[in-house]
Amino acid sequence: MYKTNAETNGFIIEVSVDSYNEIFNGWDPSPVKRRDLDPEVMAFIESCSADIPLRYPVELHFYLPAESRDEEKERLSEEGIRNNFSYSIALLRRSLADIRRKTMIYAVAAFAFLTLRYMPKPGVPANLLTTILTEGLSIGGWVFLWEAFSLFFFSGQETSGQLKRYLRLLNAKIAFKYR
């Protein structure tokens, strides 16, 4: 499905654009080296990267018309692409740290609620209010435990996988080819 570079065994993600500006978001007024990638270009690169197993390196080849060749724009575009992935990696790392922090908080809350629920309560009368409170502690404890489990195994793994793909894209060889 993807071409490979025989020298590096890297899979090549090919992106065809009509100008260097099409690589970047047209609504972003920042200079090219700080501009976000175009959402469609980014979605295409992410989709292709997700298809390729993480154990293989990738290369990004941007195809442009021959008359648009400009070495300075190439350099700035490559810098902008790398900056975009660096920024995305920083956001993913922050998100992963937040997931880990929430997982710990929810696990501690679950343990506390369930401990309170199942501790013996000598001298506490069994009436409607105490029954509601003990059942609430039980339900709350299990909900917090599920949320910790969900964050750790689902959200955390998804974010970690995305981080690995972005790290691979950050280190990808970027080439500009002309047609």
JOBELGI-V830677 format. One record per pair of residues at least 24 apart in sequence whose ideal C-beta (glycine too) atoms are under 7 Angstrom apart, sorted by sequence separation. I is the first residue (numbers start at 1). GAP is how many residues later the second one is. If there is no record, write none. Layout:
I_GAP + I_GAP
This chain:
113_24 + 117_24 + 15_26 + 113_27 + 114_27 + 113_28 + 15_29 + 15_30 + 110_31 + 113_31 + 13_32 + 110_34 + 13_35 + 109_35 + 110_35 + 13_36 + 106_38 + 110_38 + 23_39 + 11_41 + 106_41 + 107_41 + 106_42 + 33_43 + 32_44 + 37_44 + 11_45 + 13_45 + 15_45 + 17_45 + 19_45 + 32_45 + 35_45 + 103_45 + 106_45 + 10_46 + 13_46 + 33_46 + 34_46 + 9_47 + 10_47 + 11_47 + 12_47 + 13_47 + 14_47 + 15_47 + 16_47 + 17_47 + 18_47 + 33_47 + 37_47 + 10_48 + 15_48 + 32_48 + 36_48 + 103_48 + 8_49 + 10_49 + 12_49 + 14_49 + 19_49 + 34_49 + 102_49 + 103_49 + 1_50 + 2_50 + 33_50 + 99_52 + 20_53 + 5_54 + 23_54 + 24_56 + 99_56 + 20_57 + 99_57 + 96_60 + 99_60 + 96_63 + 95_64 + 96_64 + 92_67 + 96_67 + 92_70 + 93_70 + 92_71 + 89_74 + 92_74 + 89_77 + 88_78 + 89_78 + 85_81 + 89_81 + 85_84 + 86_84 + 85_85 + 82_88 + 81_93 + 78_96 + 74_102 + 69_109 + 54_110 + 58_110 + 54_111 + 57_111 + 58_111 + 60_112 + 64_112 + 66_112 + 59_113 + 65_113 + 66_113 + 54_114 + 58_114 + 59_114 + 60_114 + 61_114 + 62_114 + 63_114 + 64_114 + 65_114 + 50_115 + 57_115 + 62_115 + 49_116 + 59_116 + 61_116 + 63_116 + 49_119 + 49_120 + 45_124 + 10_163
